[in-house]
Amino acid sequence: MNSICQKSRDNKSAKTSRRELIDRIAMGVAHEIRNPLTVIKGYLQLQERKSAYCTGESLGIIYQELHRIEALATNIIALAQNKAIKKSPVNLNGLLKKIYPVIQSAALKNGIVTELLLGDNLPMLDLNAEEIEQLVVNLACNGIEAMQANGRLTIGAVRKSSRVILYIQDEGSGIPPEQLEQIFDPFYTTKECNTGLGLAVSRSIVERHHGKIKIVSTLGAGSVFKILFPILERGQHSGRR
């Protein structure tokens, strides 16, 4: 029995060490990518004003690709970091109303209809608003990419017992059962031109908020991501955790 327990501890320690090594490598690579991007952007902005050689269309493509690299670096850092985050009481309905126009605009460009369903009498939640906005955008974009034109994306919130559930539902093709265990793994993706980091970052954000993320998916009908947040008790405020 002791040898079995020791082996289990050794395996857990090895996994932790590998994870820490990956985190350090990821942080280093991400910073190395992101730092020169700032210089490149500044140079391009200067040339855009000075030179007629670079057309607006060409610069637009360059900026688009730079933004893609920058987003990748940001996601890697978000995935790798495990530091305490600053939280404060947040009105989830207000947060969703703030971020909804951005999601609606992205959806319309792809011919997707959107719907926002706000919860009744939702309590304040102990959240980092910036991270939750990123979470909602990540999951919404994932849903948009999963659908054809005329699909519907629904974003909503509802209170259930001692938790508030944030949900993002799409009418895509659904996820095969054998892939459900893998979709939150870093760099796992079945889509072209996708880094496979969005869902991994989303899970990391939820875990930092002591919440849970679940997915219900039906082939041919779509998927719904559910994020369960613990309710902030009256007079309770964690600040940093």
C-alpha positions as CSV (number, residue, x, y, z in Angstrom):
1,M,0.0,0.0,0.0
2,N,2.8,2.4,0.9
3,S,4.6,1.8,-2.4
4,I,1.4,2.5,-4.3
5,C,0.9,5.7,-2.5
6,Q,4.5,6.7,-3.0
7,K,4.2,5.9,-6.8
8,S,1.1,8.1,-7.0
9,R,2.9,11.0,-5.2
10,D,5.9,10.6,-7.6
11,N,3.6,10.6,-10.6
12,K,1.8,13.7,-9.4
13,S,5.2,15.4,-8.6
14,A,6.5,14.6,-12.1
15,K,3.3,16.0,-13.7
16,T,3.7,19.2,-11.6
17,S,7.3,19.6,-12.7
18,R,6.5,19.1,-16.3
19,R,3.7,21.6,-16.0
20,E,5.9,24.2,-14.4
21,L,8.5,23.7,-17.1
22,I,5.9,24.2,-19.8
23,D,4.6,27.3,-18.0
24,R,8.1,28.8,-17.9
25,I,8.8,28.0,-21.6
26,A,5.4,29.4,-22.6
27,M,5.9,32.6,-20.7
28,G,9.3,33.1,-22.2
29,V,8.2,32.4,-25.8
30,A,5.1,34.6,-25.4
31,H,7.1,37.6,-24.1
32,E,9.7,37.1,-26.9
33,I,6.9,37.2,-29.5
34,R,5.0,40.1,-28.0
35,N,7.9,42.5,-27.3
36,P,9.0,43.1,-31.0
37,L,5.4,43.3,-32.0
38,T,5.2,46.7,-30.3
39,V,8.2,48.0,-32.3
40,I,6.8,46.6,-35.6
41,K,3.4,48.2,-35.0
42,G,5.0,51.6,-34.3
43,Y,7.2,51.4,-37.4
44,L,4.2,50.5,-39.6
45,Q,2.2,53.3,-38.2
46,L,5.0,55.7,-39.0
47,Q,5.4,54.4,-42.6
48,E,1.7,54.5,-43.1
49,R,1.8,58.3,-42.6
50,K,5.0,58.9,-44.6
51,S,4.9,56.5,-47.5
52,A,2.5,55.9,-50.3
53,Y,4.3,52.8,-51.4
54,C,2.5,50.6,-48.9
55,T,-1.2,50.6,-49.8
56,G,-3.9,50.7,-47.2
57,E,-4.9,47.1,-48.2
58,S,-1.4,45.8,-47.7
59,L,-1.1,47.5,-44.3
60,G,-4.5,46.1,-43.3
61,I,-3.3,42.6,-43.9
62,I,-0.1,43.2,-42.0
63,Y,-2.0,44.6,-39.0
64,Q,-4.4,41.7,-39.1
65,E,-1.6,39.2,-39.0
66,L,0.2,41.1,-36.2
67,H,-3.0,41.1,-34.2
68,R,-3.2,37.4,-34.6
69,I,0.3,36.9,-33.3
70,E,-0.3,39.3,-30.4
71,A,-3.5,37.5,-29.5
72,L,-1.6,34.2,-29.5
73,A,1.0,35.6,-27.1
74,T,-1.7,37.0,-24.8
75,N,-3.4,33.6,-24.7
76,I,-0.2,31.8,-23.9
77,I,0.5,34.1,-21.0
78,A,-3.0,33.8,-19.7
79,L,-2.8,30.1,-19.9
80,A,0.6,29.9,-18.2
81,Q,0.2,32.3,-15.4
82,N,-1.1,31.1,-12.1
83,K,-1.0,34.2,-10.0
84,A,-3.7,35.6,-7.8
85,I,-6.2,37.8,-9.5
86,K,-7.9,40.9,-8.2
87,K,-11.7,40.4,-7.8
88,S,-14.5,42.7,-6.9
89,P,-18.3,42.5,-6.7
90,V,-19.6,42.4,-10.3
91,N,-23.0,42.7,-11.8
92,L,-23.0,39.9,-14.4
93,N,-25.9,41.3,-16.3
94,G,-24.1,44.6,-16.7
95,L,-21.0,42.9,-17.8
96,L,-22.9,40.9,-20.5
97,K,-24.6,44.0,-21.8
98,K,-21.3,45.8,-22.1
99,I,-19.6,43.0,-24.1
100,Y,-22.6,42.0,-26.1
101,P,-22.3,44.6,-28.9
102,V,-18.8,43.3,-29.7
103,I,-20.0,39.8,-30.0
104,Q,-23.1,40.8,-32.0
105,S,-20.9,42.6,-34.5
106,A,-18.6,39.6,-35.0
107,A,-21.6,37.3,-35.4
108,L,-23.4,39.5,-38.0
109,K,-20.3,39.5,-40.2
110,N,-20.7,35.7,-40.3
111,G,-24.5,35.8,-40.8
112,I,-25.2,34.6,-37.3
113,V,-28.2,35.8,-35.2
114,T,-27.5,36.6,-31.6
115,E,-29.7,36.7,-28.5
116,L,-28.9,38.0,-25.0
117,L,-31.0,36.6,-22.1
118,L,-30.3,38.4,-18.8
119,G,-31.1,36.8,-15.5
120,D,-33.7,38.0,-13.1
121,N,-32.4,39.4,-9.8
122,L,-28.9,38.1,-10.1
123,P,-26.7,38.6,-7.0
124,M,-23.3,40.2,-7.2
125,L,-20.5,37.9,-8.1
126,D,-16.9,38.0,-6.9
127,L,-15.2,38.3,-10.3
128,N,-12.3,39.8,-12.2
129,A,-14.4,41.6,-14.9
130,E,-11.7,41.8,-17.5
131,E,-11.1,38.0,-17.3
132,I,-14.8,37.2,-17.5
133,E,-15.2,39.4,-20.5
134,Q,-12.4,37.5,-22.2
135,L,-14.1,34.2,-21.2
136,V,-17.4,35.3,-22.8
137,V,-15.7,36.5,-26.0
138,N,-13.7,33.2,-26.2
139,L,-16.7,31.0,-25.9
140,A,-18.9,33.2,-28.1
141,C,-16.3,33.2,-30.9
142,N,-16.0,29.4,-30.5
143,G,-19.7,29.2,-31.1
144,I,-19.7,31.5,-34.0
145,E,-17.0,29.5,-35.7
146,A,-19.0,26.3,-35.2
147,M,-22.0,27.5,-37.2
148,Q,-23.0,28.2,-40.7
149,A,-24.9,31.4,-41.7
150,N,-28.3,31.8,-40.2
151,G,-27.3,30.0,-37.1
152,R,-28.2,31.4,-33.6
153,L,-25.9,32.2,-30.7
154,T,-27.5,32.6,-27.3
155,I,-25.8,34.2,-24.3
156,G,-27.5,34.2,-21.0
157,A,-27.4,34.0,-17.2
158,V,-29.6,32.4,-14.6
159,R,-29.5,31.7,-10.9
160,K,-29.8,28.1,-9.8
161,S,-29.7,27.5,-6.0
162,S,-26.3,28.7,-4.6
163,R,-24.8,29.4,-8.1
164,V,-25.2,31.6,-11.0
165,I,-24.9,29.9,-14.4
166,L,-23.5,31.8,-17.4
167,Y,-24.3,29.9,-20.6
168,I,-23.3,30.3,-24.3
169,Q,-25.3,28.1,-26.7
170,D,-24.7,27.6,-30.5
171,E,-26.5,25.7,-33.2
172,G,-23.4,24.2,-34.7
173,S,-22.7,20.7,-35.8
174,G,-21.9,19.5,-32.2
175,I,-18.9,17.8,-30.8
176,P,-18.3,14.1,-31.0
177,P,-18.3,12.4,-27.6
178,E,-14.7,11.2,-28.0
179,Q,-13.5,14.8,-28.3
180,L,-15.3,16.2,-25.3
181,E,-12.5,15.2,-22.9
182,Q,-9.9,16.9,-25.1
183,I,-11.4,20.2,-26.1
184,F,-10.0,22.0,-23.1
185,D,-6.5,20.7,-23.7
186,P,-4.0,23.4,-24.7
187,F,-3.4,23.4,-28.5
188,Y,-6.1,20.9,-29.2
189,T,-8.2,21.9,-32.2
190,T,-10.1,20.5,-35.1
191,K,-10.3,23.8,-37.0
192,E,-7.9,25.3,-39.5
193,C,-6.2,28.6,-38.6
194,N,-7.0,28.0,-34.9
195,T,-4.4,27.8,-32.1
196,G,-6.5,25.6,-29.9
197,L,-5.9,27.9,-26.9
198,G,-9.2,29.7,-26.5
199,L,-11.0,26.9,-24.6
200,A,-7.9,26.1,-22.5
201,V,-7.7,29.7,-21.5
202,S,-11.4,29.7,-20.7
203,R,-11.1,26.8,-18.4
204,S,-8.1,28.4,-16.7
205,I,-10.2,31.6,-16.1
206,V,-13.1,29.6,-14.6
207,E,-10.8,27.7,-12.3
208,R,-9.2,30.9,-11.0
209,H,-12.7,32.0,-10.1
210,H,-13.4,28.7,-8.2
211,G,-16.1,27.9,-10.7
212,K,-16.9,25.0,-13.0
213,I,-17.3,24.8,-16.7
214,K,-19.4,22.1,-18.4
215,I,-20.4,21.4,-21.9
216,V,-23.5,19.6,-23.3
217,S,-23.2,18.8,-27.0
218,T,-25.5,17.0,-29.4
219,L,-24.2,16.0,-32.9
220,G,-26.2,17.9,-35.5
221,A,-27.9,20.2,-33.0
222,G,-25.1,22.3,-31.3
223,S,-23.4,22.8,-28.0
224,V,-24.0,24.7,-24.8
225,F,-21.2,25.8,-22.5
226,K,-22.3,26.3,-18.9
227,I,-20.1,28.2,-16.4
228,L,-21.1,27.8,-12.7
229,F,-20.0,30.6,-10.4
230,P,-20.4,30.5,-6.6
231,I,-22.6,33.3,-5.3
232,L,-20.9,36.0,-3.2
233,E,-22.4,35.8,0.3
234,R,-23.7,39.0,1.8
235,G,-20.8,40.9,3.4
236,Q,-18.2,38.6,1.8
237,H,-15.5,39.9,-0.5
238,S,-12.3,38.1,-1.3
239,G,-10.3,40.8,-3.1
240,R,-7.3,38.8,-4.2
241,R,-7.3,35.0,-4.3
